[in-house]
Amino acid sequence: MNNDITSEYYYNFDNYKVLITYKRIRNIIYHYDKENRLFRISAPFHTSQKTIYKHLDKFAPKLIARADKRVSPKQENAIYVFGDLTPIELGKKNIYHENKIIIKKKEDLNKVLKKILLEYLTKRVKEYEVVMKTSHHKLTVRDMKTRHGSNSYYKNHLSFAMSLVHYSYPVIDSVIVHELAHDIHHNHGQRFYDCVLKYCPNYKALKKALDNTKFSYGKD
């Protein structure tokens, strides 16, 4: 069954696309994809489009303004890796070594980034699983446009966004804690956030850094 609805949205004399996906959730979630001029909206089943667009009128200006302020992780011959602006060079093999990325061809960059992020996540998730006394999980790194991570707790499977590789370690760790906390509390209620703050006391500041694309948070 396809629960997706696509439409157009006009704001400030500009035309945008809207993708509404109905899910088994409690609240409406709004995201804006600047590159595609697209609002991605997740809504509980049976939520009327009138209600969805009423809230979109309220959130659209903030979402667009936030997207306009976002910083690209890529610069000329360099990219942010774990919060550090890291040089990219062409060479004979694909490797990340001594704060430098060497790739055989430009198309290999994402392959290298995915590998080094998965290595870090594998190590840190295992450590937090012990501390938080959760199940052991399989890990996946993929291109996620609307979220930084997800927890399929019935399958013991965590997914993380490729974009996390650009952020400093504490920011990445905050996402790990957030996702593992869903093993304990399956919603985003107060007890869930109490759990997150127990294992990541500065979670709010780290979440703000993530939302505002402050790749080097904690290294300034």
C-alpha positions in Angstrom: 0.0 0.0 0.0 1.4 3.4 -1.0 0.7 6.0 1.6 2.6 8.8 -0.2 0.9 12.0 -1.5 2.7 14.5 -3.7 1.5 18.0 -4.4 2.7 21.6 -4.8 3.0 24.4 -2.3 3.3 28.1 -2.9 5.1 30.3 -0.4 6.4 33.9 -0.8 5.8 33.8 -4.6 7.8 30.6 -5.0 6.7 27.1 -6.0 7.8 24.1 -3.9 7.0 20.4 -3.9 5.5 18.5 -1.0 5.7 14.8 -0.2 3.4 13.6 2.5 4.0 10.1 3.9 1.5 8.6 6.4 3.0 6.5 9.1 2.2 4.9 12.4 3.4 7.9 14.4 1.9 10.4 16.9 3.0 13.8 15.6 3.5 15.5 12.2 7.2 15.8 11.3 8.3 18.4 8.8 11.6 18.5 6.9 12.8 20.7 4.0 15.1 19.4 1.2 16.7 22.6 -0.2 18.4 20.9 -3.1 15.1 19.6 -4.5 12.9 22.4 -3.1 10.9 19.7 -1.4 9.0 19.6 1.9 9.0 16.0 3.2 6.2 15.5 5.7 5.5 12.4 7.9 2.0 12.4 9.4 -0.1 10.0 11.5 -2.7 8.0 9.6 -6.0 9.9 9.1 -4.4 13.3 9.5 -6.2 15.7 7.2 -4.3 17.6 4.5 -5.9 20.7 5.8 -4.2 20.2 9.2 -0.9 19.3 7.6 -0.9 22.5 5.4 -2.0 24.7 8.2 1.1 23.7 10.2 3.2 23.9 7.1 2.3 27.6 6.7 3.7 28.1 10.1 6.9 26.1 9.8 7.8 26.7 6.2 9.6 30.1 6.8 11.7 28.7 9.6 12.6 25.5 7.6 13.6 27.5 4.6 15.6 30.0 6.6 17.4 27.2 8.4 18.3 25.5 5.2 19.7 28.7 3.7 22.1 29.0 6.6 23.4 25.4 6.3 27.1 25.1 5.5 28.3 22.6 2.9 30.7 20.0 4.3 32.6 20.1 1.0 35.1 22.8 0.0 37.7 23.0 -2.7 39.9 19.8 -2.4 38.7 19.3 1.2 35.8 18.0 3.2 34.8 17.9 6.9 35.6 14.5 8.4 34.8 14.0 12.1 34.8 17.8 12.6 38.1 18.5 10.9 38.5 20.0 7.4 40.4 17.2 5.7 42.4 17.5 2.4 41.4 15.2 -0.5 44.1 13.9 -2.8 44.2 11.6 -5.8 46.4 8.5 -5.3 46.9 4.9 -6.0 44.4 3.6 -3.4 41.4 4.6 -1.3 42.5 5.4 2.3 41.9 7.8 5.2 45.2 8.3 7.0 46.8 11.0 9.2 43.8 13.4 8.6 44.0 13.0 4.9 41.8 11.3 2.4 43.4 9.7 -0.7 41.1 8.3 -3.4 41.8 6.7 -6.8 39.0 8.7 -8.4 36.5 11.2 -7.3 33.6 8.7 -7.4 35.3 6.8 -4.6 34.9 9.5 -2.0 31.6 8.4 -0.6 32.9 4.8 -0.4 35.8 6.0 1.8 33.6 8.2 4.0 31.1 5.4 4.5 33.8 2.9 5.5 35.4 5.2 8.1 32.0 6.2 9.6 30.9 2.6 9.9 34.2 1.7 11.6 33.7 4.5 14.2 30.0 3.6 14.7 30.7 -0.1 15.1 33.2 0.7 17.9 31.1 3.3 19.7 27.8 1.5 19.4 29.3 -1.6 21.1 30.6 0.5 23.9 27.3 2.3 24.5 25.3 -1.0 24.3 27.3 -2.2 27.3 26.9 1.1 29.2 23.1 1.4 28.4 22.5 -2.4 28.8 20.7 -2.7 25.4 20.7 -5.4 22.8 23.4 -6.0 20.3 22.6 -4.4 16.9 23.4 -4.7 13.3 24.5 -1.4 11.7 23.8 0.2 8.4 25.1 3.5 7.0 23.0 5.0 4.2 22.0 8.3 2.6 19.1 9.6 4.8 17.5 12.9 3.8 15.1 13.4 6.7 16.8 11.9 9.8 20.1 11.2 11.3 19.4 7.7 12.5 16.7 5.1 13.1 16.2 2.1 15.3 14.3 -1.0 14.1 14.2 -2.3 17.6 12.2 -5.4 16.7 15.0 -6.4 14.4 17.9 -5.0 16.5 19.0 -3.0 13.5 20.4 0.6 13.6 20.7 2.8 10.6 22.7 6.0 10.5 22.9 8.9 8.0 26.1 9.2 5.9 26.1 12.9 6.7 27.2 12.1 10.3 30.7 11.5 9.1 31.2 15.3 8.8 30.5 16.0 12.5 32.8 15.8 15.5 32.7 12.7 17.6 30.5 14.0 20.5 27.8 15.0 18.0 27.9 11.5 16.4 27.8 9.9 19.9 24.7 11.9 20.8 22.9 10.3 17.8 24.0 6.9 18.9 22.6 7.4 22.4 19.4 8.8 21.0 18.9 5.7 18.8 19.9 3.2 21.5 17.5 4.9 23.9 14.7 3.7 21.7 15.5 0.1 22.8 14.3 1.3 26.3 11.6 3.8 25.4 9.9 3.4 22.0 8.5 7.0 21.7 9.8 10.5 22.3 8.2 11.1 25.6 9.7 12.6 28.7 11.1 9.3 30.0 12.9 8.8 26.7 14.6 12.2 26.9 15.5 11.6 30.6 17.2 8.4 29.4 19.1 10.2 26.7 20.2 12.9 29.1 21.4 10.3 31.5 23.9 9.0 29.0 24.5 12.2 27.1 24.1 15.2 29.6 24.9 17.9 26.9 22.5 16.3 24.4 20.5 19.5 23.8 23.7 21.5 22.8 24.9 18.6 20.6 21.4 18.4 18.9 21.5 22.1 18.2 25.0 21.8 16.7 23.7 19.0 14.5 20.6 21.0 13.4 22.8 24.0 12.6 25.5 22.0 10.7 28.3 23.0 13.1 30.6 20.2 12.0 33.5 21.3 14.3 31.4 21.6 17.5 33.6 21.1 20.5 36.8 21.9 18.5 36.4 25.6 18.2 
